[in-house]
């Protein structure tokens, strides 16, 4: 009986990243009416059966590969201008050319090349903002959830203050004062998007800190840093991954909005939001100039959100009906 109880405590514990998948699999094991234990499907098998993960990660992988292989995929230099071939339509329109499959912009720059390189900027902004805001919010949330008391009060006050300020308005004002550039946009959004990380990590840490293995680590004399990093963080990691995907998608949309207003990424960088802004004067004459970067942006956001929703199902299956 003691061995059985001990085994159950170890199965419920996923305090180390290497044990996370095994513990999830063991916890999801089913028992047949005859008493036989049936092993649950492995992580990758469950991931393959999850349509949201397959479609979302598949689309996201295509965008990532396109961005990484941009120098080999793009047929032209995205900054090279050819004023003799301005506003050439895509190949499926009359007047289109196979030399420029997706046409050219008002400055004669190849649109396919700018779309491919624009994916690099969008992905870089999403990942960088998620990392910066995740480090800030996760640290604050874990400290508030673990220590409670005055620490929790201070963090809660900071979160409430942050939530009282609209992100887009603060970002517009800040970028307008400092000046728009790629790094300014990343820093501003990274310093403004940490609140959701803090709220989720605080709640998750409060649930984890009362579990037996955290008390055992404290009784064994482990330092606070060792408990937080070795026992608490691996158990709240699924929540962190889901929030990071949502915040990355939100950051990409915010960058596109800032660039559309002329306060984000500055020319001649091929940002998708900037490409839409540059084409708004031609939307009634050359619709593809807006439709193509808009479609690319929508596909990327859709892929990230779909992958995040699927990962939530996989990493916390007991939380879904």
C-alpha positions, -999 to 999 in steps of 0.1 A, spaced: 0 0 0 28 24 8 45 16 -24 13 22 -44 8 56 -27 45 65 -33 41 55 -70 11 78 -74 29 107 -59 58 103 -83 34 100 -113 16 132 -104 49 150 -101 62 166 -133 87 188 -117 114 182 -143 111 189 -180 124 154 -189 96 138 -169 68 160 -182 57 139 -211 59 106 -191 38 120 -163 11 133 -186 10 99 -203 8 81 -170 -19 104 -157 -40 99 -188 -39 60 -185 -73 44 -186 -85 14 -166 -108 -12 -182 -138 -26 -164 -118 -58 -158 -91 -39 -139 -65 -39 -166 -46 -7 -171 -45 5 -207 -16 29 -215 -26 62 -230 -14 72 -264 20 89 -266 24 127 -269 32 126 -306 3 103 -314 -21 125 -296 -6 155 -313 -11 139 -347 -47 132 -339 -53 168 -329 -64 187 -360 -57 221 -345 -21 212 -338 -15 196 -372 -30 224 -392 -16 252 -370 19 239 -367 19 229 -403 11 264 -415 35 279 -389 62 256 -401 57 267 -437 60 304 -427 91 297 -406 108 278 -434 99 305 -459 114 331 -436 146 311 -430 150 302 -466 142 337 -478 176 343 -496 170 312 -517 133 315 -522 131 352 -531 137 357 -568 149 394 -564 164 417 -539 135 430 -518 149 465 -518 158 467 -555 137 492 -574 127 490 -611 106 521 -619 101 508 -655 80 479 -640 58 496 -614 25 480 -603 29 449 -625 -1 426 -616 3 390 -605 6 364 -632 -31 354 -631 -41 389 -642 -40 403 -677 -6 420 -681 10 398 -655 45 384 -659 61 352 -648 92 372 -641 73 387 -611 48 360 -601 30 382 -575 36 415 -593 55 446 -582 47 475 -559 45 512 -569 83 514 -568 89 484 -590 101 461 -562 92 424 -565 62 416 -543 70 380 -537 105 389 -524 91 415 -501 64 391 -488 90 364 -481 114 388 -463 84 404 -445 78 370 -428 112 373 -411 103 406 -396 69 395 -383 83 363 -368 112 381 -352 89 407 -336 65 380 -323 92 358 -308 112 388 -294 82 404 -278 70 370 -264 105 365 -248 108 399 -233 73 401 -220 74 365 -209 106 370 -188 90 400 -171 56 386 -165 67 351 -156 91 365 -130 65 388 -115 37 362 -115 58 334 -100 71 357 -72 36 369 -64 21 334 -65 48 319 -44 54 345 -17 19 360 -15 14 388 10 29 422 2 47 408 -29 14 397 -43 -2 431 -34 26 450 -52 24 428 -83 -14 429 -84 -12 467 -82 13 469 -110 -9 445 -132 -40 467 -124 -21 498 -133 -8 483 -166 -43 471 -175 -57 506 -171 -35 518 -199 -46 508 -235 -16 491 -252 -22 506 -286 -25 541 -273 6 539 -251 26 523 -279 15 550 -303 25 578 -279 58 562 -270 68 554 -306 58 588 -317 80 604 -291 110 581 -295 108 575 -332 97 543 -351 122 515 -358 122 477 -356 140 476 -322 119 504 -307 87 485 -316 101 453 -301 111 470 -268 79 490 -265 56 460 -271 78 438 -249 75 462 -220 37 465 -225 26 429 -230 37 412 -198 4 415 -179 -12 383 -192 19 364 -183 19 378 -148 -18 370 -142 -16 334 -155 17 326 -138 5 339 -105 -26 318 -106 -7 287 -118 20 292 -91 -6 295 -64 -20 261 -74 15 244 -75 30 258 -44 7 239 -21 15 205 -37 35 179 -18 67 179 -39 71 216 -33 68 211 4 93 182 2 118 204 -16 114 231 10 118 206 38 149 192 22 165 227 25 163 237 -12 168 274 -18 139 295 -31 155 298 -65 159 260 -66 122 255 -57 109 281 -82 131 270 -111 133 233 -104 99 225 -90 74 252 -98 85 264 -133 84 230 -150 48 225 -138 35 259 -150 54 256 -183 23 244 -203 4 276 -192 35 296 -202 36 281 -237 0 288 -244 2 324 -232 34 329 -253 17 318 -285 -12 342 -278 10 371 -270 32 365 -301 2 367 -324 -10 398 -306 24 415 -309 25 407 -347 -9 424 -351 1 454 -330 33 458 -351 13 457 -383 -11 483 -369 18 506 -359 35 502 -392 2 509 -410 0 542 -391 36 550 -400 49 546 -365 63 511 -366 88 495 -389 102 522 -412 108 519 -450 124 503 -468 120 473 -445 94 449 -460 70 447 -430 36 433 -439 18 461 -421 40 487 -438 33 471 -472 -5 475 -466 1 511 -456 21 518 -487 -6 503 -509 -37 519 -494 -36 546 -521 -38 519 -548 -65 497 -532 -91 505 -558 -67 501 -588 -43 474 -576 -62 454 -550 -35 427 -548 -11 452 -532 -32 451 -500 -47 416 -504 -14 397 -505 3 410 -474 -31 410 -456 -36 374 -465 -1 365 -453 -7 383 -420 -40 366 -415 -26 331 -422 3 337 -398 -20 348 -370 -44 320 -377 -16 294 -376 -2 307 -343 -36 309 -325 -46 274 -339 -13 259 -327 -17 276 -293 -52 262 -288 -41 227 -298 -11 228 -275 -34 238 -247 -54 206 -254 -23 185 -254 -5 199 -224 -35 201 -202 -60 175 -215 -78 173 -182 -89 209 -185 -109 202 -216 -142 183 -219 
